[in-house]
Structure formats: C-alpha cells, structure tokens
Amino acid sequence: MRWRALVLALLLLRLGLHGALWLVFGLGPSLGVYQRFPLGLGFPRLSGPGRPAPLAAGRTRAPGAPEEPAGPPWLQAPGREAQGRPGAGVCGPAHWGYVLGGRGRGRDEYERRYSGAFPPQLRAQMRDLARGMFAFGYDNYMAHAFPQDELNPIHCRGRGPDRGDPSNLNINDVLGNYSLTLVDALDTLAIMGNSSEFQKAVKLVIDTVSFDKDSTVQVFEATIRVLGSLLSAHRIITDSKQPFGDMTIKDYDNELLHMAHDLAVRLLPAFENTKTGIPYPRVNLKTGVPPDSNNQTCTAGAGSLLVEFGVLSRLLGDPTFEWVARRAVKALWNLRSNDTGLLGNVVDIQTGHWVGKQSGLGAGLDSFYEYLLKSYILFGEKEDLEMFNAAYQSIQNYLRRGREACNEGEGDPPLYVNVNMFSGQLMNTWIDSLQAFFPGLQVLMGDVEDAICLHAFYYAIWKRYGALPERYNWQLQAPDVLFYPLRPELVESTYLLYQATKNPFYLHVGMDILQSLEKYTKVKCGYATLHHVIDKSKEDRMESFFLSETCKYLYLLFDEENPVHKSGTRYMFTTEGHIVSVDEPLRESPWKEFFPEEGGRGPERKAVHRPKSPYVRVITSSSNCSRIPDERRYSLPLKSVYMRQIDQMVGLI
C-alpha cells in the first residue's frame, strides 16, 4: 500500500507542477512528453551591421545595388528568421515576452502603470503644471532677457547674435536681434487664454521689434519661428469668433501682417541668382545674400517654407512668396532618385548635385515631408498631396524595417533607418530626436497603428534617460550625441496620438515628460538645455521653441476643453507649433495662371509599391483615419509583449 501511495503522491506532484506551469507560463501540461523549456529567453543581442539582411515585405532593392549590411536581429524582415535567432521549436523573444508578462498573472506591469482612466483631478494638475512651466520660462525671459532673443536661464541674462564669431551658426542662424522668444511665444499666450499678456506682448512686438538689422540669419529658422508666429498671431487677433477669449487689439491695423510682409521681403534675395530655384540658406536682413554665402543647403531648410509663404501670399493677395517657395519644393522633388524615389539631405543650389546622400526622417529632411502634407491640408493643392503620397510610399519601401503590422504578428518592431538615397542601403545605425515628429505626421495621414509603434520606440528612449538624446545609436543601445535642447517632437506626437485615440496611455506619457523636465532641466531662471542626458549636466540656453512648442503641446495634451479642441474651428500646427485655422480663404489662389508648369518628372511617378501602405485620399471628412476601436480606448495602445520588446531594444530591460 505504501508504494501505491508513493506513486500516487508523485503523480499528483507532477500534475501539480504542470498545472503551475500552465498558470504561470501558459505552457500547458505535457504528460509523458518532454517539454522544451529553454532558460535562455532568446532576446536578440544587438550586433553590428555585418551580414546581409532580407528585404522587408514589399521592398525592392535598387537595380545593381549590393547586399546592404544588416542591423541587429530585430531589424530583419518580418516573417524571416534572422541569423542567430531561435529556430523551429524554440520560442523567440516575442513569445517569451508574452509568456512571461502577458498571461497568468493578471495585469502586468505595463497594464498596471498605463491602462485605465486618467483621473480628471490629475489631468487638471498636469495642465496647471504645464501652464506653470510656460509661465516660469516666459516671465523670466521678460524679466532678465527681453529685448534680446533668448534667455540664459542659469545666469539669468539675455542672449543675442554672436557678433564676435560670425561662424557660430548654432547661435547666429537663429538669433536675429529681434526679440525671438517673445515673438515665438505669442500664440501660446493666446492658447492658454492669457488675453492681457497676449495683448501686452503684441503691442511690445509692434512697438519694439524691427527687421532692419545687420543680422545674417537662416531663412528656414526666420520663416518658421518669426514669420509663422506673426501670421498666427495676426489671425488670432482678426478672428471674428475670438475662440480663445478677447484677443483683439485696440486700433489694430494689421501691423503684424505688415511686419510679416517686411520680413519675407528681406528673405526673398535668398531665392535670387540660384540656377535651380532652391534658395540660399542664409540672408542678411539688411544687405541680402552675403558675398561668401554657402551654396549648400539642406532639403528641409529649402523645402519647408511653403506653409508660411503660402499663408502670407493668400492673406496679401500677392503670389510672389508662395511662388518662390513652391518652385523650391518642385526643384527638390525633381532631383529625387530615379530608382528609389528618395531625396538626399544636402544639395548644391547651383548645380543640383546631392552633396549629402543620406535619406531619413530626421535632421535635413523631416519638415520637407511634413510640409508636403500640411500644404495640402491648408491650400488644397492636389500636387502637394500627390508628392506626399509618393514620398511616403518610398519611405515605406526603403526606410522602414521590422514586421508589417505594428500590433500583431511575429517579427521585430518597426523602425525607420537612414539609407543611401540612390541604393536604399543602410548608411549608419543611428536615428536623431527630430525623427520623433514622424508619428504625429502619420496620425495626420491616418496611419495611426504604425504611429503607435514608432512613438513607443522614442518613448522607451525617453524612459531610459529622462530625455531624448540628440542622436541615438540603436546598434550600441547608447547615445551618439548626448545633449537635449528641450525639443518638442516627442511631445507633439504624444499629443496628436492622444487626439486620435483618446487613450489615457498618452496622458501618462505626457506626465512622465513633464516630470522629467521639472526634475532635470529646471534651473534658477527657466529651463536649461541638457548638455549630457546621462549625467544631466546643463548648458545655459533655453531655445525659443521650448515656449512655442514644448510647453504648448504639453498644455493642450491635458486641456481637453481648450478652444483648439472645442471651438468648431479646425486648426493645423506649423512645424514650429504655431496654429493656423484651416478655412476656405486660404484655399483661394486666384493667381494660379501665374504658376508655370514645371518640366521634368511629375509627382505621379511613384516608387515600387508596398501594398499595405496607406495613401491620403482627397477627402474632407475624418474617414481616412484608421480608427482605434472603442474597446481599446482604455487598454494599452500597444500590446505588452511589444512594449516589452521595444524596452529591451533600447536597453531598458
């Protein structure tokens, strides 16, 4: 009897162990059969680009191009096994992430932290924190820096152009001795409902700011920061509905519009004496293009002027400004690769030769793509939409790596890499922080699911460092360039994804960002650039976009009742975060006959198709957007297994 009892006890013990495996790991019983249970979880190790990579689904290698170097295993094509990955019968990283985190233990740590409602009291607290962040930076600028361009928040003093070193382009490209931070912040004051300070600031700008200065500035920076803000504030003042409260100015006589016109006229020499129609990168506001001007410019700098110049032309009834900006866009577009449809990042304005052949989504190219779509949204010109759709298709064909779908299936997380514009070959293993804008652009075109995945990647980097390093090497899992100048791109994408999904996950992300900024960047008189995202050392600079964009998007993220969301007026944000109402007057261009048709290849020529890439359709309703189902409203936008995979990818776990 004893041996029978012993056998029964052993059998019950074995059944109990299998039951425990079922509950904890979801493996299920395997009576009498060997159960493979490898202790090595199979997470991919990051290795250098040293072996051939299979092309992602739908991608086509340019004719005659050699095999491109592969990145780490998680960048391999979906549905293919990368070298070094577990083979058949061995669970890969996606499975083990699911097994260890997604079943059998109730809500995992991601669900516990991020899913569920975001309490209204907490939302109001975060909104007030964002407003206080803006007020602290703005008030200190006015107290210690105005009328200079920027605030040095550590030493509580102002900063203007570096007259002693004209080659200091990091400063001189941006600072023109025209009270930049005040001008750039105008519409943020209105959006936050501060009518008294908005009116005071507008009067200060009218009375004290002049562009008749011996300052050599970058055409792109002057356009998006100054020209765009003047136009936005002008439209806020003259809006008959006044959705933000009474923002009218007594005896206002279109002074901001006249100032915008004056600045744009001073920028026009950049478009003269260029054989391609692509503008010089810099002008002196008093004398025009400097005699020693550089003939090389970046694609984004030359091709991202159409929104501001187009708005100005349509408000004035003068086609000049839109014409020169549109000519530059077409000139760049016609220089794209015949094989890939991609553009490079640096071009010679006289020869049309590509000096920089890197094609990516970050610095040098980012806002070029952004303004193709936003120009269509504002002006309704079909050619802008056609160019954007063709560009987006080429991006999907050659830049995107990883699995086909963001939130389902096996394979590696989607990521957009830097490639050679002619061959589509991988050029390096880093991405930069400016690329974090792209999920927001994907939201605007309706590709919400892909935006969710890419945003999660940048948020994972933020979680690791409490900031976004200027350049991050995904091969080394470490920053290549360590500073963080308070950039807004991740916040912008977070805000737009929340507007598209209403998922409280993005409110938690915004709260993380707010708290990191308060903890690591706040100093005596404002918020300072992080010199080093790891040791959190600081630089004495607060760029104007911190007030015009970063604080604005954080505030709007938590202010659900803001007129931007509730007034019935549709607003679009420029690349500097300035609001422009989308309405019929901006869609009227009676001078179309003055725009000659450009020769060469038209926008209808497209790269090889990636079948499931969405196109923006010519519609005015919201049906283009790939809607997030209501049942996912309070669940994670990205499944825990994929979040964990991305966190591992950046070295968080």
C-alpha positions in Angstrom: 0.0 0.0 0.0 2.8 2.4 0.8 4.4 2.1 -2.6 1.0 2.8 -4.2 0.6 5.8 -2.0 4.1 7.0 -3.0 3.3 6.5 -6.7 0.1 8.4 -6.3 1.8 11.2 -4.5 4.5 11.5 -7.2 1.8 11.6 -9.9 -0.1 14.3 -8.1 3.1 16.3 -7.6 3.8 16.1 -11.4 0.3 17.1 -12.2 0.7 20.0 -9.8 3.9 21.1 -11.4 2.3 21.1 -14.9 -0.6 22.9 -13.5 1.7 25.6 -12.1 3.4 25.8 -15.5 0.1 26.3 -17.1 -0.9 29.1 -14.7 2.4 30.9 -14.6 3.7 30.5 -18.2 0.7 29.4 -20.2 2.6 26.3 -21.4 0.0 23.7 -20.7 0.6 20.1 -19.5 2.7 17.7 -21.4 2.1 14.3 -19.7 4.8 11.8 -20.6 6.3 14.1 -23.3 9.5 16.1 -22.9 8.6 19.9 -22.6 11.2 22.2 -24.1 11.8 25.0 -21.6 14.9 26.8 -22.5 16.3 29.1 -19.8 17.9 31.4 -22.3 15.0 33.6 -23.3 16.2 34.2 -26.8 16.2 38.0 -26.7 18.2 39.3 -29.7 21.6 40.6 -29.0 22.5 43.8 -30.8 25.3 43.3 -33.2 26.9 45.4 -35.9 25.7 45.6 -39.5 27.8 42.8 -40.8 25.6 40.3 -42.6 23.1 40.5 -45.4 19.6 41.5 -44.5 16.5 40.2 -46.1 14.4 42.9 -47.6 11.2 43.9 -45.7 8.0 42.8 -47.2 7.3 44.8 -50.4 10.7 46.4 -50.5 12.7 46.3 -53.7 16.5 46.7 -53.9 17.6 49.3 -56.4 18.9 47.8 -59.6 22.5 46.7 -59.3 22.7 47.6 -55.6 24.8 45.2 -53.5 23.5 43.5 -50.4 23.1 46.0 -47.7 24.6 45.5 -44.2 22.1 44.2 -41.7 21.5 45.8 -38.4 20.7 43.9 -35.2 18.3 40.9 -35.5 15.2 43.0 -34.6 15.7 44.9 -37.8 15.3 41.9 -40.0 12.4 41.4 -42.3 9.1 40.2 -40.9 8.4 36.5 -41.4 12.1 35.7 -41.9 14.4 34.2 -39.3 17.5 36.3 -38.8 20.8 34.5 -38.3 21.3 33.7 -34.7 17.7 33.6 -33.8 16.0 30.6 -32.2 14.9 28.1 -34.9 11.9 25.9 -35.2 10.6 24.5 -31.9 12.3 27.2 -29.8 10.3 30.2 -28.6 11.6 33.5 -29.8 11.6 36.8 -27.9 8.1 37.9 -28.8 6.7 34.6 -27.5 8.7 34.7 -24.3 7.8 38.3 -23.7 4.2 37.3 -24.0 4.6 34.2 -21.8 6.5 36.0 -19.0 4.5 39.2 -19.0 1.1 38.8 -20.6 -0.7 35.8 -19.2 -1.4 34.0 -16.0 -0.6 36.8 -13.6 -3.4 39.2 -14.2 -2.5 42.7 -15.4 1.2 43.0 -16.0 3.4 46.0 -15.0 2.6 47.9 -18.2 -1.1 47.5 -17.8 -1.0 48.4 -14.1 1.0 51.6 -14.9 -0.6 52.8 -18.0 -4.1 51.4 -18.7 -7.4 52.6 -17.2 -8.7 56.1 -16.7 -6.6 59.1 -16.0 -8.4 60.9 -13.1 -9.7 64.4 -14.0 -8.0 65.9 -10.9 -4.7 64.5 -12.1 -5.3 65.8 -15.6 -6.1 69.3 -14.2 -2.9 69.1 -12.1 -0.8 68.3 -15.1 -2.4 71.0 -17.2 -1.6 73.6 -14.5 1.9 72.2 -14.2 2.4 72.7 -18.0 0.9 76.2 -17.7 3.2 77.0 -14.8 6.2 75.7 -16.8 5.5 78.1 -19.6 4.9 81.0 -17.2 8.1 80.4 -15.4 10.1 80.4 -18.6 8.2 83.3 -20.2 8.3 85.5 -17.1 12.0 85.0 -16.6 12.6 85.8 -20.2 10.7 89.0 -19.9 12.4 89.9 -16.6 16.0 89.1 -17.5 16.4 88.8 -21.2 13.9 90.9 -23.2 14.5 92.5 -25.7 17.3 90.1 -26.5 16.5 86.9 -28.4 16.9 84.2 -25.8 17.2 83.6 -22.1 20.3 82.2 -20.4 18.3 80.5 -17.6 21.3 79.6 -15.4 22.9 83.0 -15.2 19.6 84.9 -15.6 20.5 87.1 -18.5 19.8 87.6 -22.2 21.5 86.3 -25.3 21.7 87.7 -28.9 23.7 87.0 -32.0 27.3 86.2 -31.6 28.8 89.3 -33.2 32.3 88.2 -32.3 32.1 85.0 -34.2 30.1 85.0 -37.3 30.9 81.4 -37.9 28.9 80.4 -34.8 26.0 79.2 -36.8 24.4 77.4 -33.9 23.6 80.8 -32.5 23.6 83.2 -35.4 21.4 81.1 -37.7 18.6 81.5 -35.1 19.1 84.8 -33.2 18.5 87.8 -35.4 18.3 90.6 -32.7 14.5 90.7 -33.0 13.3 89.5 -29.5 12.9 86.0 -30.9 11.5 84.3 -27.7 8.7 86.9 -27.3 7.7 86.7 -31.0 7.8 82.9 -31.0 5.6 82.7 -27.9 2.7 84.9 -29.0 0.1 82.2 -29.9 1.0 80.1 -26.9 -0.2 83.0 -24.7 -3.5 83.0 -26.6 -4.0 79.3 -26.5 -3.5 79.4 -22.7 -6.2 82.1 -22.5 -4.0 84.8 -21.2 -5.5 87.7 -23.1 -4.0 90.5 -21.1 -0.4 89.2 -21.6 -1.1 88.4 -25.2 -2.3 91.9 -25.9 0.7 93.4 -24.0 3.1 91.1 -25.9 1.6 92.0 -29.3 2.0 95.7 -28.5 5.6 95.2 -27.5 6.3 93.4 -30.7 4.7 96.2 -32.8 6.5 98.9 -30.9 10.0 97.4 -30.4 10.7 94.8 -33.0 12.3 95.7 -36.3 13.9 93.6 -39.0 16.1 96.4 -40.4 19.1 94.7 -38.7 22.6 93.8 -39.8 21.9 90.2 -38.9 22.6 87.2 -41.1 20.0 84.5 -40.3 19.0 81.2 -41.7 16.0 81.6 -44.0 14.3 78.5 -42.6 14.6 79.5 -38.9 13.4 83.1 -39.5 10.5 81.7 -41.5 9.2 79.1 -39.1 9.9 80.9 -35.8 9.2 84.6 -36.7 7.2 84.8 -39.9 5.0 81.9 -38.8 4.3 83.3 -35.4 3.4 86.8 -36.7 0.9 85.3 -39.1 -0.6 83.1 -36.5 -1.0 86.0 -34.0 -2.5 88.2 -36.7 -5.1 85.6 -37.5 -5.9 85.2 -33.8 -6.4 88.9 -33.4 -8.6 89.3 -36.5 -10.7 86.1 -36.0 -14.3 87.3 -35.7 -15.2 84.3 -33.4 -12.4 85.0 -30.8 -12.5 81.4 -29.5 -9.6 82.0 -27.0 -11.3 85.0 -25.3 -10.9 88.6 -26.3 -7.6 88.7 -28.0 -8.4 91.8 -30.1 -6.0 94.8 -30.0 -7.5 98.3 -29.8 -6.8 100.2 -33.1 -5.1 97.2 -34.6 -4.3 98.0 -38.2 -2.8 94.7 -39.4 0.6 95.7 -38.1 1.7 92.0 -37.6 0.8 91.2 -41.1 2.8 94.2 -42.3 5.8 93.0 -40.2 5.5 89.6 -41.7 5.5 91.1 -45.2 8.6 93.2 -44.4 10.5 90.1 -43.1 9.5 88.0 -46.1 10.7 90.7 -48.5 14.0 90.7 -46.7 14.2 86.9 -47.2 13.4 87.0 -50.9 17.0 87.6 -52.0 17.8 84.0 -51.0 15.7 82.9 -54.0 17.6 85.1 -56.5 20.6 84.2 -58.5 20.2 80.4 -57.9 20.3 78.3 -61.0 17.9 75.6 -59.6 15.4 77.8 -57.8 16.5 76.3 -54.5 17.2 79.2 -52.1 20.5 80.1 -50.4 20.4 79.0 -46.8 21.1 82.4 -45.2 20.5 86.1 -45.9 21.5 89.3 -44.2 18.3 91.2 -43.3 19.8 94.5 -44.3 22.0 93.6 -47.3 20.8 90.4 -48.8 22.8 87.2 -49.5 26.3 87.5 -48.1 29.1 87.5 -50.8 30.7 84.4 -49.2 27.4 82.5 -48.9 27.5 78.7 -48.9 25.9 77.1 -52.0 24.9 74.0 -50.0 21.6 73.7 -48.2 19.6 71.0 -46.5 16.4 69.7 -48.1 14.3 70.6 -45.1 15.7 74.1 -44.9 15.0 74.9 -48.5 11.8 72.9 -49.0 9.9 73.7 -45.8 8.8 77.3 -46.5 5.6 76.7 -48.3 3.1 76.9 -45.4 4.3 80.3 -44.1 5.0 81.8 -47.5 1.7 80.4 -48.9 -0.3 81.8 -46.0 1.3 85.2 -46.5 0.6 85.2 -50.2 -3.0 84.3 -49.7 -3.6 86.9 -47.0 -1.9 89.7 -49.1 -3.2 88.5 -52.5 0.4 88.6 -53.7 1.6 85.3 -55.4 5.3 86.1 -55.1 6.0 84.4 -51.8 4.1 81.2 -52.5 5.6 81.0 -56.0 9.2 81.1 -54.9 8.6 78.6 -52.1 6.6 76.2 -54.4 9.3 76.5 -57.0 11.9 75.4 -54.5 9.8 72.4 -53.5 9.4 71.3 -57.1 13.1 71.7 -57.8 14.0 69.5 -54.9 11.3 67.0 -55.9 12.6 66.7 -59.4 16.1 65.8 -58.1 14.9 62.7 -56.3 16.4 59.3 -57.2 15.1 57.6 -60.3 15.4 54.2 -58.7 14.1 54.8 -55.1 12.1 58.0 -55.3 14.1 59.2 -52.2 15.8 62.6 -51.7 19.1 63.3 -50.0 19.7 65.7 -47.1 22.1 68.2 -48.6 22.1 69.7 -52.1 24.1 72.2 -54.1 21.7 75.0 -55.1 23.6 75.9 -58.2 24.4 72.5 -59.7 21.5 70.4 -58.2 24.2 67.9 -57.1 23.4 65.9 -54.0 26.2 66.6 -51.5 24.6 64.6 -48.7 23.1 61.4 -50.0 21.6 60.2 -46.7 17.8 59.7 -46.8 16.0 59.5 -43.5 13.3 61.1 -41.4 15.4 63.3 -39.1 17.5 66.4 -39.5 17.8 67.7 -43.0 14.6 66.1 -44.3 12.0 66.0 -41.6 9.9 69.1 -42.3 10.1 68.7 -46.1 7.8 65.7 -45.8 5.7 67.4 -43.1 5.0 70.4 -45.3 4.0 68.4 -48.3 1.0 67.1 -46.4 0.3 70.2 -44.4 0.4 72.4 -47.5 -2.3 70.2 -49.0 -4.3 70.4 -45.8 -4.2 74.2 -45.8 -4.3 75.0 -49.5 -6.0 72.0 -51.1 -3.4 71.8 -54.0 -3.6 68.3 -55.3 0.0 68.2 -56.5 1.2 68.6 -52.8 -0.9 65.5 -51.9 0.5 63.6 -54.8 4.1 64.4 -53.9 3.4 63.4 -50.3 1.8 60.1 -51.2 4.7 59.2 -53.5 7.3 60.3 -50.8 5.5 58.2 -48.1 5.5 55.2 -50.4 9.3 55.5 -51.0 9.8 55.9 -47.2 7.8 52.7 -46.6 9.7 50.8 -49.3 13.2 51.7 -48.4 13.4 53.2 -44.9 11.1 51.0 -42.9 12.3 47.9 -41.2 10.5 45.3 -39.0 7.3 43.5 -39.0 4.5 44.5 -41.4 1.9 45.3 -38.6 2.7 47.2 -35.5 0.4 45.5 -33.1 0.2 41.9 -34.3 2.2 39.1 -35.7 5.8 37.9 -35.3 8.9 39.8 -36.0 10.8 42.9 -35.0 9.4 46.3 -34.0 9.0 48.7 -36.9 11.8 51.3 -37.2 12.8 53.9 -39.9 16.5 53.9 -40.6 18.9 56.1 -42.6 19.8 54.8 -46.1 21.6 55.9 -49.3 19.1 57.8 -51.4 20.2 56.0 -54.6 20.6 52.4 -53.5 18.4 52.2 -50.4 21.4 50.7 -48.5 21.7 51.3 -44.7 24.2 54.1 -44.2 24.5 54.2 -40.4 23.0 52.8 -37.2 21.6 56.0 -35.5 18.4 58.0 -35.5 18.0 61.5 -34.2 15.5 63.1 -31.9 13.9 65.2 -34.7 12.6 62.0 -36.2 10.2 61.7 -33.2 7.9 64.1 -35.1 7.0 61.4 -37.7 4.4 59.5 -35.6 2.5 62.8 -35.4 2.6 63.2 -39.2 1.4 59.6 -39.5 -1.6 60.5 -37.4 -2.4 63.3 -39.7 -2.4 61.0 -42.7 -4.4 58.3 -40.9 -1.7 55.7 -40.4 -2.4 55.6 -36.6 -1.3 52.0 -35.9 2.2 52.5 -37.3 2.4 55.8 -35.4 1.7 53.9 -32.2 4.7 51.6 -32.7 7.2 54.3 -33.7 6.1 56.6 -30.8 6.7 53.7 -28.4 10.3 53.4 -29.5 11.1 57.1 -28.8 9.2 57.0 -25.5 11.3 54.0 -24.5 14.4 56.0 -25.1 12.9 58.9 -23.0 12.2 56.5 -20.2 15.8 55.3 -20.2 17.3 58.8 -20.0 14.6 61.1 -18.8 15.1 63.0 -22.1 15.8 62.3 -25.8 19.5 62.4 -26.8 20.0 64.4 -30.0 21.3 61.2 -31.7 20.8 57.6 -30.5 22.7 54.6 -31.9 20.3 51.6 -32.0 23.2 49.2 -32.6 25.1 50.2 -29.5 22.0 51.0 -27.4 23.6 54.3 -26.5 23.5 58.0 -27.4 25.9 59.1 -30.1 25.2 62.8 -29.4 24.3 63.4 -25.8 22.6 66.8 -25.5 18.8 67.5 -25.3 17.8 71.1 -26.1 14.2 70.9 -24.8 12.9 69.7 -28.2 9.2 69.2 -28.7 8.9 66.4 -31.3 8.1 63.6 -28.9 5.5 65.7 -27.0 3.9 66.8 -30.3 3.5 63.1 -31.4 2.2 62.2 -28.0 -0.4 65.0 -28.2 -1.6 64.1 -31.7 -1.8 60.4 -30.8 -3.9 61.2 -27.8 -6.2 63.3 -30.0 -6.5 60.4 -32.4 -7.0 57.6 -29.9 -8.1 59.3 -26.6 -6.1 56.6 -24.9 -5.0 57.6 -21.4 -1.7 55.9 -22.0 -0.6 59.1 -23.8 -1.6 61.2 -20.8 0.8 59.0 -18.7 3.5 59.6 -21.3 2.9 63.4 -21.1 3.1 63.2 -17.3 6.4 61.4 -17.5 7.8 64.0 -19.8 6.5 66.9 -17.7 8.0 65.4 -14.5 11.4 64.7 -16.3 11.6 68.3 -17.5 10.8 69.6 -14.0 13.3 67.3 -12.4 16.2 67.6 -14.8 16.0 70.9 -16.7 14.5 73.5 -14.3 17.1 76.0 -13.0 17.1 79.4 -11.3 15.5 81.4 -14.1 13.9 78.9 -16.5 14.6 75.6 -18.2 18.0 74.7 -19.5 19.4 72.5 -22.3 20.7 69.2 -21.0 24.3 69.0 -22.1 24.5 65.3 -21.2 21.4 63.1 -20.9 23.2 60.6 -18.7 24.9 62.8 -16.1 22.2 65.6 -16.6 24.8 68.4 -16.8 23.3 71.5 -18.3 24.0 74.3 -20.9 22.9 77.8 -20.2 20.4 78.1 -23.0 16.6 78.0 -23.3 15.6 77.9 -27.0 12.5 79.7 -28.1 10.8 76.5 -29.2 10.5 75.4 -25.6 7.8 78.0 -25.1 6.3 78.0 -28.6 6.1 74.2 -28.9 7.1 72.0 -25.9 5.0 73.8 -23.3 2.1 74.4 -25.8 1.7 70.7 -26.7 2.0 69.6 -23.1 -0.7 72.1 -22.1 -3.0 71.1 -24.9 -2.5 67.4 -24.1 -4.1 67.9 -20.7 -6.6 70.7 -21.5 -9.4 68.7 -23.1 -11.7 71.7 -23.1 -9.3 74.1 -24.9 -10.9 76.0 -27.8 -8.4 74.3 -30.1 -10.4 71.1 -29.5 -13.9 72.6 -28.9 -14.4 75.8 -30.8 -15.5 74.0 -34.0 -12.6 75.6 -35.9 -10.1 73.2 -37.4 -6.5 74.1 -36.6 -3.3 72.9 -38.0 0.1 73.4 -36.4 3.1 74.6 -38.3 6.5 72.9 -37.9 7.2 75.4 -35.1 3.9 74.7 -33.4 2.0 77.9 -34.5 -1.7 77.4 -35.1 -3.3 78.2 -38.4 -7.0 77.8 -38.9 -8.0 75.6 -41.8 -10.6 77.6 -43.7 -11.8 78.5 -47.2 -9.9 81.8 -47.6 -6.6 80.0 -47.5 -7.8 77.7 -50.3 -8.4 80.5 -52.7 -5.5 81.2 -55.1 -6.7 83.4 -57.9 -3.2 83.7 -59.4 -2.9 80.1 -60.4 -2.3 81.2 -64.0 1.0 82.8 -62.8 2.4 79.4 -61.8 4.1 77.9 -64.8 4.0 74.2 -65.1 7.4 72.7 -64.3 9.0 70.4 -66.7 10.6 67.1 -65.8 9.2 64.2 -63.9 5.9 64.8 -62.3 4.8 63.7 -58.9 2.7 60.9 -60.3 5.8 58.7 -60.8 5.9 56.5 -57.7 8.4 54.1 -56.2 7.7 50.4 -56.1 4.6 49.8 -54.0 4.5 48.3 -50.5 0.9 47.1 -50.8 -0.5 47.9 -47.4 0.9 51.4 -47.1 -1.9 53.9 -46.7 -2.4 56.8 -49.0 -4.1 60.0 -48.0 -7.2 60.4 -50.1 -8.7 63.6 -51.3 -11.4 63.9 -48.7 -12.7 66.4 -46.2 -14.1 64.1 -43.6 -12.3 62.1 -40.9 -12.9 58.7 -42.5 -9.3 58.5 -43.8 -8.1 57.9 -40.3 -7.6 54.2 -39.2 -9.8 54.5 -36.2 -8.9 52.9 -32.9 -11.8 50.7 -31.7 -13.7 51.8 -28.6 -12.8 48.6 -26.8 -9.1 49.6 -27.0 -9.8 53.0 -25.5 -8.7 52.0 -22.0 -6.3 49.2 -22.9 -2.7 49.7 -23.9 -2.4 51.1 -27.5 0.5 48.6 -28.0 0.3 45.1 -26.5 2.5 44.5 -23.5 4.6 41.9 -25.4 5.6 44.5 -28.0 6.2 47.3 -25.4 8.5 44.9 -23.6 10.2 44.1 -26.8 10.9 47.8 -27.5 12.1 48.4 -24.0 14.5 45.6 -24.4 15.6 47.0 -27.7 16.8 50.3 -26.1 18.4 48.6 -23.1 15.7 49.3 -20.5 15.4 45.6 -19.6 
